[in-house]
Amino acid sequence: MTTPTTPAPASRPQVRPALEGAAPGTKLELTFTARRRGKPPRHLADLEVDERKGVAKELGLPAFRADQLSRHYFSHLTNDPTAMTDLPADAREQLAGTLLPSLITRVRDLEADGGATIKSVWRLFDGAVVESVLMRYPGRTTLCVSSQAGCGMACPFCATGQQGLTRNLSTAEIVEQVRLAAATARDGGLAGGPTRLSNVVFMGMGEPLANPRAVFGAVRRMVDPAPAGLGLSARNITVSTVGLVPAIDKLTNLGIPVTLALSLHAPDDELRDELIPINSRWKVGEALDAAHRYYKATGRRVSIEYALIKDMNDHAWRGRLLAEELNKRGHGWAHVNPIPLNPTPGSIWTASERDVEAAFVAELRAGGITTTVRDTRGSDIDGACGQLAAQVIEQPTGAKDEG
Ligand code: SF4
């Protein structure tokens, strides 16, 4: 267990994590087993290039037809056979019918930030509902994707956690969120006109590293150049985790230098055990060690996510302790992103006072830690990325889109 080096001054209270609206002491259960096991139909984006060619051959078509189909899907961002005019009509129908089943249906879009942010609600083949959020910033356009329907990680601040885990998404269900968002960006759906989707963050519903097979497959499809995949830059893809240590090591071994974001939210085990229940399995030190191994293997600086919650985790001594824990493992390997919450009167999950936030950030910077207070885009549309602040923001109302 990590021992705080400096005790909390008596003048600052310590609010403890709790499930609001539930009987005191109620806890969500950590779960790794999905309630639903239904598998979505096989899709082009689930398959490697050779497997796609194998399907074309099974249909009696030349292998290059699979590449043509892949190019339509990953480069032209379409799954509409009538747009694939370089394919003979019957091959088009056969291939699209076999490899491009409909996986996700748009339930609704909600706009925020003057149209620069669009949150989309999707229904999957079995009725499960997930969200993605497309955000335009100066110089980049980012999509936040979901990797699971629901989540089994039981974080007490999180509306998705309160639903429990419905099921893992397949590789293609994740890639479809990306393809559709890339098409929206290209077609001028965001304020500011047509643009290119450049970044993807796995910070929507679910714990990505609890569904590593599908998530790693989706990462491959995103970075592989056409016709194999979408051709995004690995450094522009962020995989976040609450700290599933063995799966962080698997990501390290994958050898694709994506950005790893560790949702830490507390540097001491005493608080983190309650705030991020998976901490009962892998402690702060173990999660940081795994993140550091990731840095050593890939050279990619790790992002440490830290939602600042009033009187719960925002004490200056915690900023100091976090800097110490990071510096213990080396310098320059991690970057801290404190995330300010929206003020939520009456909730324990509410914004830190401005001066408290500033003092926390000052401790980190004094420790030599690069620190960027993050933008919480889309929070005015009832939640942006499911993982962090937005979940905290929407938790008090319990509001969740059910289509
Ligand atoms: S915060 Fe993330 S890991 Fe925790 S329950 Fe919510 S979606 Fe799952």
Residues whose N, C-alpha, C, O or C-beta is under 5 A from the ligand:
A	BS01	SF4	C151 M153 A154 C155 C158 T160 G161 G204 M205 G206 E207 V242 G386 Q387
